[in-house]
Amino acid sequence: MSLRVFIGSSNEKISKQLGQFLIENGFTIVGETRDGFDFLRRVNTMYPDVAIVDYTMRGMSGQEISEVLISEKVCPVIALISTTEMQHFVNLSQEPTFAPLVKPCNKQMLLHTIALLVKTSKSIYKLENEVTTLKKTTDKKVVINKAKKLLMENMELTEEEAHRRIQKQSMDKGMPMIKVAEAIILMYDG
């Protein structure tokens, strides 16, 4: 499957040349526009693998567009800029899914930058999902341990007995253990 790219540039010639070069290198161009507001609207509905935006756009600058896309984690962004525009991207310079490329950019550098940004973005997404999963698992363990502690204190059970009691109620009622644990906490702490 080829990577999906959305292009934004107020210069039609740059946009067409860039699009043609990317198509020749196996990418799919999912859209292009010259207007910054249209760029954001369309990128937020198409979710491309990467967005390439020129600094000069109608309505919004490439810097404003880049900040929105990066802060909302929509997709990685490559900003095509001149050396004098580099100062506008200081806030984004540390973002792992953002890269400024000075025009005219080297074609091989562009291809490598796209590959790196997409790979980095996928790694970050995977790590964020793992962190979320670990947090949920940890939160469940904390709740279940609190319920076990309450059962141990109020019913004079061992930890193993309290755990088995929660497991049994979970199976008998067809409910997740976390829900049983929450009910026990409500019963004793509520």
C-alpha positions in Angstrom: 0.0 0.0 0.0 1.4 3.4 -1.0 1.7 6.2 1.5 -1.1 8.8 1.2 0.1 12.5 0.9 -1.8 15.7 1.1 -0.1 18.8 -0.5 -0.7 22.5 0.3 1.0 25.3 -1.6 -0.1 28.6 -2.9 2.2 28.1 -5.8 0.4 25.8 -8.3 3.7 25.0 -10.2 5.3 23.7 -7.0 2.2 21.8 -6.0 2.0 20.1 -9.4 5.8 19.3 -9.6 5.8 17.9 -6.1 2.7 15.8 -6.7 4.1 14.4 -9.9 7.5 13.6 -8.3 5.7 11.8 -5.4 3.4 9.8 -7.7 6.5 8.7 -9.7 8.0 7.5 -6.4 5.0 5.4 -5.5 3.0 7.8 -3.3 -0.7 8.5 -3.6 -1.7 12.1 -3.6 -5.1 12.3 -1.8 -5.5 16.0 -2.4 -4.0 19.4 -2.8 -5.1 23.0 -2.1 -3.8 26.5 -2.0 -6.0 27.6 1.0 -4.9 27.1 4.6 -8.4 26.6 6.0 -9.3 24.2 3.2 -6.1 22.4 3.9 -7.0 21.8 7.6 -10.6 20.8 6.8 -9.6 18.3 4.1 -6.6 16.8 6.1 -8.9 16.3 9.1 -11.4 14.3 6.9 -8.8 12.4 4.8 -6.2 11.5 7.5 -3.3 11.2 5.1 0.0 9.5 6.1 1.8 12.8 5.8 1.0 16.4 4.9 3.3 18.6 3.0 2.6 22.3 3.4 4.2 25.4 1.9 4.8 28.3 4.3 2.8 30.6 2.1 -0.8 29.6 1.9 -4.0 31.7 1.6 -5.8 32.3 4.8 -3.3 30.6 7.2 0.5 30.3 7.2 2.2 26.9 6.9 3.4 27.5 10.5 -0.2 27.8 11.8 -1.3 24.8 9.9 1.6 22.7 11.1 1.0 23.7 14.7 -2.7 22.6 14.5 -1.9 19.3 12.8 0.9 18.4 15.2 -1.0 19.5 18.4 -4.0 17.5 17.3 -1.8 14.5 16.2 -3.6 14.3 12.8 -0.5 13.3 10.8 3.2 14.0 10.4 3.9 17.4 8.7 6.7 18.5 6.4 6.8 22.3 6.0 8.5 23.7 2.8 10.1 27.0 3.8 12.7 29.5 2.9 15.7 30.1 5.1 14.1 33.4 6.4 10.9 31.5 7.4 12.8 29.0 9.6 12.5 31.3 12.7 8.7 30.8 12.6 9.1 27.1 13.3 11.1 27.3 16.5 8.2 25.9 18.6 7.8 22.9 16.3 11.5 22.1 15.9 11.5 19.5 18.7 8.4 17.7 17.5 9.2 14.2 16.3 6.5 14.2 13.6 7.4 17.6 12.1 10.2 18.5 9.7 11.0 21.8 8.0 12.7 21.5 4.6 14.3 24.5 3.0 13.2 25.2 -0.6 14.3 24.2 -3.1 14.6 20.8 -1.3 16.6 17.9 -2.4 14.3 15.2 -3.8 16.1 12.4 -2.0 16.0 14.3 1.3 12.3 14.7 0.8 11.8 11.0 0.3 13.9 10.1 3.3 12.1 12.7 5.5 8.7 11.3 4.5 9.9 7.8 5.3 11.4 8.8 8.7 8.3 10.9 9.7 5.9 8.1 8.9 8.0 5.5 10.7 8.4 7.8 13.7 4.7 8.6 13.8 3.8 4.9 13.7 6.2 4.1 16.5 4.9 7.0 18.7 1.3 5.8 18.0 2.2 2.3 19.0 3.9 3.4 22.2 1.0 5.7 23.2 -1.4 2.7 22.8 0.9 0.5 24.9 1.1 3.2 27.6 -2.7 3.5 27.6 -3.1 -0.2 27.8 -0.6 -0.4 30.7 -2.3 2.4 32.5 -5.7 0.7 32.2 -4.2 -2.6 33.4 -2.5 -0.8 36.3 -5.7 1.1 37.2 -7.6 -2.2 37.2 -5.1 -3.8 39.5 -5.3 -0.9 41.9 -9.1 -1.1 42.0 -9.1 -4.9 42.4 -6.4 -4.7 45.1 -8.4 -2.1 47.0 -11.5 -4.3 46.8 -9.4 -7.3 48.1 -8.1 -5.2 51.0 -11.7 -4.1 51.9 -12.8 -7.8 51.8 -9.8 -8.8 53.9 -10.5 -6.1 56.5 -14.3 -6.5 56.7 -14.7 -10.3 56.2 -11.4 -11.4 57.7 -10.4 -13.2 54.5 -6.9 -13.9 53.3 -5.7 -12.2 50.1 -6.2 -15.4 48.1 -9.7 -15.9 49.5 -10.6 -12.3 48.7 -9.3 -12.6 45.2 -11.2 -15.9 44.6 -14.4 -14.3 46.0 -14.1 -11.4 43.4 -13.3 -13.9 40.6 -16.3 -16.1 41.6 -18.7 -13.2 41.7 -17.3 -12.0 38.4 -18.0 -15.4 36.8 -21.4 -15.9 38.5 -22.7 -12.5 37.4 -21.0 -12.5 34.0 -19.3 -9.2 34.9 -15.7 -8.1 34.5 -13.7 -8.4 37.8 -13.1 -4.6 37.7 -16.9 -4.0 37.9 -17.3 -6.5 40.9 -14.3 -4.7 42.6 -15.9 -1.3 42.0 -19.2 -2.6 43.5 -17.3 -3.9 46.6 -15.6 -0.6 47.0 -18.9 1.3 46.8 -20.4 -1.1 49.3 -17.7 -0.6 51.9 -16.4 2.9 51.2 -19.6 4.4 49.7 
